[in-house]
Amino acid sequence: MSNVDPFTAIADPHRRFLLEELRRAPKTVNELAEGLPISRPAVSQHLKALLDCNLVSVTAEGTRRIYAVNNRGFDKLNLWLDQFWA
């Protein structure tokens, strides 16, 4: 388990965009980079930050890496937010 704060990770608008895209369907870095005004390496760096706090997962399919939302990674966020609605 990582010590990276997921709130810090989602503070960046590019990372929120990536999460929104991955919520729709798993995608590769190239597919994700198509919707952003930043380079593919920059997208990879943003995905690493999301991976470090377990908000996304990655699987290898041959030479492709497929990224997806890691629902379990949102547990910490949900627990913290739920205290305001209980």
C-alpha positions as CSV (number, residue, x, y, z in Angstrom):
1,M,0.0,0.0,0.0
2,S,1.3,3.4,-1.0
3,N,1.6,6.4,1.3
4,V,0.8,8.8,-1.6
5,D,-2.2,11.0,-0.8
6,P,-5.0,10.3,-3.3
7,F,-6.4,13.8,-2.8
8,T,-3.1,15.3,-3.9
9,A,-3.2,13.0,-7.0
10,I,-6.7,14.0,-8.0
11,A,-5.9,17.7,-7.4
12,D,-4.4,17.9,-10.9
13,P,-7.0,18.5,-13.7
14,H,-5.1,16.2,-16.1
15,R,-5.3,13.4,-13.7
16,R,-9.0,14.0,-13.1
17,F,-9.5,13.9,-16.9
18,L,-7.6,10.6,-17.0
19,L,-9.8,9.1,-14.3
20,E,-12.9,10.2,-16.1
21,E,-11.7,8.6,-19.3
22,L,-10.8,5.4,-17.5
23,R,-14.1,5.3,-15.8
24,R,-15.7,4.9,-19.2
25,A,-13.4,2.1,-20.3
26,P,-9.8,0.8,-19.9
27,K,-7.4,2.5,-22.2
28,T,-3.8,2.6,-23.3
29,V,-1.5,5.6,-22.8
30,N,-1.8,6.5,-26.5
31,E,-5.6,6.4,-26.3
32,L,-5.5,8.6,-23.3
33,A,-3.0,11.1,-24.7
34,E,-5.4,11.7,-27.7
35,G,-7.7,13.8,-25.5
36,L,-5.0,15.9,-23.7
37,P,-2.9,18.8,-24.8
38,I,0.2,17.2,-23.2
39,S,2.7,14.7,-24.5
40,R,2.4,10.9,-24.2
41,P,5.4,10.8,-21.7
42,A,3.5,13.4,-19.6
43,V,0.4,11.2,-19.6
44,S,2.6,8.3,-18.4
45,Q,3.9,10.4,-15.5
46,H,0.3,11.4,-14.5
47,L,-0.7,7.7,-14.7
48,K,2.3,6.8,-12.5
49,A,1.0,9.2,-9.8
50,L,-2.4,7.6,-10.0
51,L,-0.8,4.2,-9.8
52,D,1.2,5.2,-6.8
53,C,-1.9,5.9,-4.8
54,N,-3.8,2.9,-6.2
55,L,-6.4,4.8,-8.0
56,V,-5.7,3.0,-11.3
57,S,-4.4,-0.4,-12.2
58,V,-2.4,-1.6,-15.2
59,T,-2.3,-4.9,-17.0
60,A,0.0,-6.0,-19.8
61,E,-1.4,-7.4,-23.1
62,G,1.6,-8.2,-25.2
63,T,3.5,-5.0,-25.6
64,R,0.5,-2.8,-24.6
65,R,-0.2,-1.6,-21.1
66,I,-3.9,-1.2,-20.4
67,Y,-4.9,1.2,-17.6
68,A,-8.2,1.0,-15.7
69,V,-9.8,2.5,-12.6
70,N,-9.0,0.6,-9.4
71,N,-12.3,0.8,-7.5
72,R,-10.6,-0.5,-4.3
73,G,-8.2,2.5,-4.5
74,F,-11.1,4.8,-4.0
75,D,-12.1,3.3,-0.6
76,K,-9.9,5.7,1.4
77,L,-11.4,8.7,-0.5
78,N,-15.0,7.4,0.0
79,L,-14.5,6.7,3.7
80,W,-13.3,10.3,4.2
81,L,-16.0,11.9,2.1
82,D,-18.8,9.7,3.6
83,Q,-18.2,11.2,7.1
84,F,-19.8,14.5,5.7
85,W,-23.0,12.8,4.7
86,A,-23.6,10.5,7.7
